[in-house]
Amino acid sequence: MNPPIEFLENADLVRPGDRVVTSGDGGVFPADLLVGQVALGNDRRLRVRLSADYERLEFLRVLRSRAHQSIVDPGSLLTPIELPSPHVTPAEVASDG
């Protein structure tokens, strides 16, 4: 079974030999799992040559991959730890009661 690829925004961007991977959308499968490879069928339609037996597969959504963004400054991903106010110490809180 080599399901056809349908509903492409721009079929000129998809070529036989391109990899088809999961997007991670929906949280069912993690991103970047290999589904198969684009192939040109006998009927001249783009199809997916599946990398595994997906005999129960009913629907496959193909999304255009986007370039990964490089992290230039990893320190900018961190947020400062918020410390308790220096005006109240645990000892003061315990003695108030």
Secondary structure, DSSP 8 states (H G I E B T S, - for coil): ---B----S-GGG--TT-EEE---GGGSS-TT-EEEEEEE-TTS-EEEEESS--TT---------------S-GGGG--------TT--HHHHHHT-
